[in-house]
Amino acid sequence: MRRLDSSSADFAVALARLTAVNTALDDAIDTSVANIIVDVRARGDAAVLEYTAMFDRIKAPSMAALELRPVAFEAAFDALGAEQRDALVAAAERVRTYHRYQSVKSWSFTEADGTRLGQQVTPLERVGIYVPGGKAAYPSSVLMNALPAQVAGVHEIVMVVPTPSGTRSPLVLGAAHVAGVTRAFTIGGAQAIAALAYGTVTIPAVDKIVGPGNAYVAAAKRRVFGVVGIDMIAGPSEIIVIADGSANPDWIAMDLFSQAEHDEAARAILLSPEPKLIDAVAESMARQLPAMPRKEIIAASLANRGALVRVRDLAEACAIANDIAPEHLELAVAEPELLVAEIRNAGAIFVGHFSSEALGDYCAGPNHVLPTARSARFSSPLGVYDFQKRTSLIAVSRQGAQTLGRLASTLARGEGLPAHAASAEYRLDK
């Protein structure tokens, strides 16, 4: 794992190279995805069945064989061990409670002339959630994507989850039960995104698609955006840890591992002004890595995109973190609250030694679907607001039309739009 020093002459160049965001599309993937989407739009269920047989090795006679209903979710939940059931229920309740604070209500105000202006907030009618199912099962993704939709009042939550060779995760289906998923299809990839966006005879078209996936899923979400809403284009996982001498090096090492184990492209960076801590973390990583089941992935991730960075002070660490705008930011320092106000760009901030990022992934309460690839500069975690629409309300009184009509007429004629002006003028008292 590389070491950097912010006082070095080449530090800015080295850091920029390490944290560069690759936004280029893979032409081969994009072309393949485009063809799949066109095919699903044209042939519907038949195309989805063919791609599911090709990519997931499931030769289903019909889409009915790939559909799951709430009774199947409940049966899977009941079949889980007590510890897993209790963990799902407890995590779901924490996530649900947190997201209830995000709910936005309709509002309006009335002006002196009787004109009423406001905003009507309504839930989306039907959303699709994509749950990855290739290398691992992700019940946490079910909770984090479905529960905000449920809290928002979405009427129908349709889950798609690939099940290679027909292997279904009881924990994922159990999570669907506690999170209020209404229908599910065991399909994945670009074909699942296309089916959700455009609909088939069996799969209903949705209003928005949320949830992470591989490069094919990301490319498909880009292509269907506009036909449906999407949450974001998720990139590789990221963590920055800002730590001082009060941090436990074993904890920091494992926190870096926790994101590096996602995949080889994940990014894990430590920023610290304490050389002794950096040395201790490096020693801890070397000692703990051989025992990690995903050690090859962790090692590749740390070699490719990891760094132990010595900074001048914690203020500089915050400035670097703001520039990188990480998905996850841990403040493992003696007085973390003093740094919180200095952080402007981060998907989630984990404050203090006991706030490990892993808790945010599963059960702390805030959403773990977070902006990556520096998009925390302008976007936010998934939340209830992503499943609500805001519609403007304009109820102009007769008296209000006199003032507003003259204003609108003047501006419309200035823009060269006489029909706009006339429409406003018709309401004026003669």
C-alpha positions, 0 to 999 in steps of 0.5 A: 500500500502506497504512502504519501506525504502532503509536504512532498513536492509531488503530493498533489499530482500523486493524490490526483492520480490516486483519486482520479474518477474514471467516467468513461463508458466502456464502449463494448458494454454500452453497445451490448446494453443498448442491444439488450434494451432494444430487444427487451422493448421489442420482445418483452418476456421472451427476451427476458427469459432468453437472457436469464437462461444465457447469463444466469443459467436458468431455463424457465418455461415462463415469467411466472416461474421467475416471479415471487409474491409476498407469501414467498417472502414471508415463508423465507422469513419464517424459515430463517434462524431466530438470530437472523430474523431478529437482526432483520427486524431490528435493522429494518426498524432502525432504518424505518425510524430514521427515514420517517424524519425525512418525510416532507408534507404538502404546504401552502400559504395565502396572500392578502388578495386571496391567492393561494400558492403551495406545493403538493407532495405525493409518493411515486406510484410504483418503483423498482429496486435492483438488488445485486445477486452475483458474487454475494447476497445483499439483504441490506440493499433490500432494506435500504432501497425498499424502506424509504419507498415504503415510508414515502407511501409508494404503492408498489415496490417491485424487486429484481434480483439475479439468482445465478443457477437458480440459487435464491437467498433466503435472507434477501427474501426475508428482507423483502418481507420486512421491507414491504416489497410487493412483487419480485422477479429473479432476473438481473442485468440490463434485461431487468432494468429494461423490463422495469423501465418499459414493462412487459406483459408480466413485469410492470413498468415502474416510475423510478429504478433504484439500487446498485449493480455491475457495469451492465446495470449502471450502463442500462440505468444511464440509457433508460433515464428519462423514461424512468427516474433513477437514483444515481450511477453507483461507482466503486466503494470509497472510504476515507479515515481521518485519524489522530493519535487517539485512534486504535490502529487495529480498528482503522486497519479493519475499517479500511479493509471493510471497503477494500473487500468490496472489489478491486476498484474500491478506494481506502485512504487514511489521512493522519498527521501522526507518523506513529499511527500510520506505521501502526496501521500499516503493521496491523494491516500486514498482520491481519490481512492473511486471515481475511477470507477476501484477502486477494480482493483487499490486497488488490484494492489497497495496491491499486487505490489505497494510501496511507497519507501523512498530512500536516494537521487535521485541518489539512486532512479535512480540506483533502477530504472535501476535495475528494468528496468520499462516499464514506468519511470516518472521523477517528479523532479525539474531538470529532465534533470539532471537525464535523462542521469542516466537512462539506462534501461526503456521502456519510460522516461517521463521527468518533471511534465507535462509529464504524462504517460497517454499522452504517452499511447495515443497521445504524439507520441512515441509508447506505446508498450514497454518492460516489465518484466525487458526486457527494459535491452535488448529490445526497444519500438515497432517502424518502425524498427520492420517492416523493414528487413535489407539484406546485399549486397555484390558485390565483384569486380574481384580485390577484389576477389583476396584479399578476396579469399585468406583470405577466403581460409585460414580461411576455410581450418583452419575450415576444410571446403575445399569446402568453400576454393575451392569456393573462390579459383576458383575466383583467377587469375591463 
